[in-house]
Amino acid sequence: MNSRFSNNEYLGQLAIVLHAHLPYVRKNEKNSLEEDWFFQAILECYLPLLQVMETTSKSVPDNTKLTMSLSPTLLTLLSSSNLQKKFPEWINTRIEFLNELSDKEKTASDFLLKNINNQLTYWKDCSGNLIEKFRKLSLSGHLDILTCAATHGYLPILRENPETVIAQIKTAIRSHKNFFGFDPLGIWLPECAYYENLDKILADCGIRYAVLDGHGILNSKPRPRYGVYAPICTKKGIAFFGRDSQSTLPVWSARDGFPGDSVYREFHKDLGWELPLEKLKEKDISSSRPLGLKYHRITKNSSSLGEKEFYIEDQAENKAAEHADHFLAQRADQLKKINLSSSFKPILVAPFDAELFGHWWYEGPRFLENIIKKVANYSIKLTHLKNILSQNPSIQICDPSPSSWGQGGFHNYWLNDKNAWIVPEITRAGARFIEISSRNHTNQFVQRIIKQAARELLLAESSDWSFILRAGTTSELAKERIDRHLSRFWKLINNLNAQDKKFTKYLELIEEEDKIFPDLRIEDWKKVSH
């Protein structure tokens, strides 16, 4: 926080919360679509965000405060030495594509080549150890790092077997400590989804705060006197912060917000869609797909991708600075209107998917950098969630409402005619695993099988696949992932006593491919009395 402010000089606080997550997409296949997802997120989002935070932590240290959740699956991918080795090669392939463009296209893409080389240098300077960079920002107080459920399981649809919810959270906490050396106090509930009494499970696991959609706070019992502008606390001791829709809409909406401005980079026009398949195959890329090489702008009055004009970096960066001022002016006006008394300073909580900043909205990291640098000019304190609670505020006791940050604030995006078939499948598998894990298994090989079955169950529970099925984007991939993990789960469970060479080889194969949660504990699924 900016030390030049006294309590009465600032209007309120702003907490920007970024949720960084990717499903576990490790695959023993060169240039897979899943690896493209991961590497593009590194290049366009995680590296630029780290650079912004490191830069501002030196220039405006009092203002550099963000909250960020890093999911266990993403951290596992970031820690993979195999993927770390592949990333520079993936980058160099993109550089080769840019160098092979015509002179006109080369000139237009100069900014992109410059930025890609900059990110590659940054990557090499830290030997690809981004987790350590996040850890240092946390230890310096600039970044409040939250955990998430182990595989981003949608917790309300796991509630029939509470042990599976407990295992998602306990596995995540253990994984977080394994990567950072400290337990997390906060959690990003997948899709901000809450159901009755989830707070007890969180409290029992050692979690102390989380973010909910505005619906979860505003429909609490009793109704919170300050709405979403202050945290609430349950009787179990969990603090919940509510999403402020006024603060988020201008940033995430391409139609009604900043990212749709005509000078910004066009997301959908990618060189990968335009190159002949033969050209892609020369680089061992087997199908037409986005390469992350975009150098056109959204373009005014243009609806056709063929009409897009070339990107002009200076114009876009100036617009990002202008939009940061606009955003902060809006927040200042908002805070003035809700600053009801001298004893109450409102808090605006603005949560976003981290990939919005850089991947979906290329200029997003520049926008954030400007927010951090300019926030004090608008009499607003930038803060993070842990900091708010460390001020020992007087918090109203309330029971949050079941909710998510999906359309309408409820669960229908993850439970509908496109994906509801998943629920009985993972419920049946979860019930069976609870039964097995509640027994005493002394044979080490059997324990090894059960641990791998637990990994397959966790991976099958990921909400990412439900989301993709509902969105209808890469549905076949999502269905294949669910089927793969459930098939492996049942094969392992049905062969607990098999010790022949063929089965051992099968176990070794999937242990290598689904290599996650080395410190997983079977007892986390042990049946508890309800």
Secondary structure, 3 states (H helix, E strand, C coil): CCCCCCCCCCCEEEEEEEEECCCCCCCCCCCCHHHHHHHHHHHHHHHHHHHHHHHHHHHCCCCCCEEEEECHHHHHHHHCHHHHHHHHHHHHHHHHHHHCCCHHHHHHCHHHHHHHHHHHHHHHHCCCCHHHHHHHHHHCCCEEEEEECCCCECHHHHCCCHHHHHHHHHHHHHHHHHHHCCCCCEEECHHHCECCCHHHHHHHHCCCEEEECHHHHHCCECCCCCHHHCCEECCCCCEEEECCHHHHHHHHCCCCCHHHCCCCECCCCCHHHHCCHHHHHCCCCCCCCCCCCCCEECCCCCCCHHHCCECCHHHHHHHHHHHHHHHHHHHHHHHHHHCCECCECCEEEEEEEHHHECCCECCHHHHHHHHHHHHHHHCEEEECHHHHHHCCCCCEECECCCECCCHHHCCCCCCCCCCCCHHHHHHHHHHHHHHHHCCCCCCHHHHHHHHHHHHHHHHHCEHHHHHHHHHCCCHHHHHHHHHHHHHHHHHHHCCCCCCCHHHHHHHHHHHHHCCCCCCCCHHHHCCCCC
